[in-house]
Amino acid sequence: MKEFMLFIRTNGDHIAHMSPEEQQAHIQKVAKYIGSLTESGKLKGAQPIETGGAIIRGNGGAFKDGPFNESKEIITGYFHIQAESLVEAKEIAKANPIFEEKADIMIEIRPIKSVEGIN
Amino acid sequence: MPDKHSIASDNEVSTKVEHLFRHEYGKLVSALTNTFGTSNIQLAEDVVQESMMEALQQWTYSGEPENPVGWIYKVAKYKAINVINQDQLRKKHKLLISGELNSDETGSIELNFDNAAIVDDQLRMIFTCCHLCISSDSQVALTLKTLCGFSIPEIAKAFITNEENINKRLVRARKSIREANVHFEVPSGDELRSRLDSVLEVIYLMFNEGYQASTGMAPIRYELCHEAIRLGELMISDDRLNRVSQLPALLALMYFNASRFSARINDKGVFVELEQQDRNEWDESLISRGFHYLNLSTLHDELSEYHILATISGHYCTAKHNADIDWKSVLNLHDSLIAISDTPIKRLNRAVVLSKTADAATALREIKAMPDKSVLQTYIPYHSVKAELYKQTGDLAKAMESLEMALHLSPSEPIRLSLLAKLEDLIHY
């Protein structure tokens, strides 16, 4: 088993465009998605991330605030999962109901580094 | 493995959270309006909307909590208290922008979210949304928005209009409430009578808007019917309101009509008229619910239009075959309806019944004799009824002409298909 971080990147206000009908459907799908990940022991953690915050840059003890990345898609949440391979991690990411929202959603899949022979 | 993740294709609906976002929205907005006052309905809506957003964002990562309703209530309560505290800050700085908040100066506020209190708040909200100071189309829009949790795009879709139009109605309605300084209460005594009429009218309008197949068949429209029934049920559960016999009469009418939902459109998407419907498809449980309320409505010596309409609809429900329909009684009921108020649509409906008790020619003569029939020119059933009557008298040319007229009025797809089928029939007659 390998561990992966799935970073959800969106433009921030994607959920606001759903009708109550769609919200209802969305939550039901999400509940099943997370339920099945939890049941199979593949979900290690998941949290939404606020859009604000700060960026500090440092170089040899000199700090500087910001600037934030120019990118339109910012990280608005993460899933920390376990999967056999990158292929499976991609499958899990693709099944996320978040993709049904009418917005550009990006999931960045990054394996958590482990040193062979140690873990 | 792919099985586990093929969630997107699964349409299974969990009953536990059915319409949580819609109905809890209405309940919470009502409860918070009790706290914030009727001039701050918008504020109440904003707080609830934000709480729902929080839920969506959080649950996307954590899944639904054990008690989703409790979760949302907690968040809403917290946000409401924040708003009030901020407002008190504003007061201190003499920057008061919104008026009467129902909290005392000490800052202790009661937010009562228990079931009985929320039912009560919803009833107060119904009377607020249907207050006589608001125009009738705005009353319906506001009711759907604040009590039924419809979004503006959904209301626009249900009423086949644009979002801007609905938004204007809502803004106007809220303004009227503020200006009239409407109390958040269920009125009593004589005032209850007069204001109840407008509440019933709004519920009936909501139901009819959903029921009229002539203006579209999107599923959202049937939801209007369900919401109308839900509000009616909410009202009749209250001791102050269940003594008014129009309420059970209206509920009976809605249940009878709702029992025919699935029979009104066949599997090809064509609208089916009552007499051609498959009676096995009528929902027995809704019909018996209808009769339950019809009986309740006759306990008092009152006769409203709802009583008569429900009785007519009930006549159709009890007849096992078309031949069993007691047309004479139905005609008498239509006469009573016209006695209460005389409208061209009622006359047209009466003429249809007249074609059963007498004949098509008599019915056509009645329609021709109607003084103000010109207002029916844009009413699709006016032309389709005439087409049927002409066909029965053997005047096929006129029947075709009437069908063409109906088709020109851009009917909904199910109605259009049914009109085309009739036209086809005439060609091969």
HADDOCK unambig.tbl for C-alpha pairs under 7 A between the chains (distance, minus, plus):
assign (segid A and resid 19 and name CA) (segid B and resid 151 and name CA) 6.17 0.50 0.50
assign (segid A and resid 20 and name CA) (segid B and resid 21 and name CA) 5.70 0.50 0.50
assign (segid A and resid 20 and name CA) (segid B and resid 22 and name CA) 5.94 0.50 0.50
assign (segid A and resid 20 and name CA) (segid B and resid 150 and name CA) 6.90 0.50 0.50
assign (segid A and resid 20 and name CA) (segid B and resid 151 and name CA) 6.79 0.50 0.50
assign (segid A and resid 24 and name CA) (segid B and resid 19 and name CA) 6.44 0.50 0.50
assign (segid A and resid 24 and name CA) (segid B and resid 20 and name CA) 6.97 0.50 0.50
assign (segid A and resid 24 and name CA) (segid B and resid 21 and name CA) 6.22 0.50 0.50
assign (segid A and resid 27 and name CA) (segid B and resid 56 and name CA) 6.96 0.50 0.50
assign (segid A and resid 29 and name CA) (segid B and resid 7 and name CA) 6.62 0.50 0.50
assign (segid A and resid 30 and name CA) (segid B and resid 60 and name CA) 5.81 0.50 0.50
assign (segid A and resid 30 and name CA) (segid B and resid 63 and name CA) 6.08 0.50 0.50
assign (segid A and resid 31 and name CA) (segid B and resid 63 and name CA) 4.62 0.50 0.50
assign (segid A and resid 31 and name CA) (segid B and resid 64 and name CA) 5.50 0.50 0.50
assign (segid A and resid 33 and name CA) (segid B and resid 5 and name CA) 6.95 0.50 0.50
assign (segid A and resid 33 and name CA) (segid B and resid 7 and name CA) 6.45 0.50 0.50
assign (segid A and resid 34 and name CA) (segid B and resid 63 and name CA) 5.65 0.50 0.50
assign (segid A and resid 36 and name CA) (segid B and resid 4 and name CA) 6.62 0.50 0.50
assign (segid A and resid 46 and name CA) (segid B and resid 61 and name CA) 5.29 0.50 0.50
assign (segid A and resid 46 and name CA) (segid B and resid 62 and name CA) 6.51 0.50 0.50
assign (segid A and resid 47 and name CA) (segid B and resid 61 and name CA) 5.38 0.50 0.50
assign (segid A and resid 47 and name CA) (segid B and resid 62 and name CA) 6.96 0.50 0.50
assign (segid A and resid 48 and name CA) (segid B and resid 57 and name CA) 6.71 0.50 0.50
assign (segid A and resid 48 and name CA) (segid B and resid 58 and name CA) 6.22 0.50 0.50
assign (segid A and resid 48 and name CA) (segid B and resid 61 and name CA) 6.28 0.50 0.50
assign (segid A and resid 92 and name CA) (segid B and resid 5 and name CA) 6.65 0.50 0.50
assign (segid A and resid 95 and name CA) (segid B and resid 5 and name CA) 5.49 0.50 0.50
assign (segid A and resid 95 and name CA) (segid B and resid 6 and name CA) 6.54 0.50 0.50
assign (segid A and resid 95 and name CA) (segid B and resid 7 and name CA) 6.81 0.50 0.50
assign (segid A and resid 97 and name CA) (segid B and resid 8 and name CA) 6.60 0.50 0.50
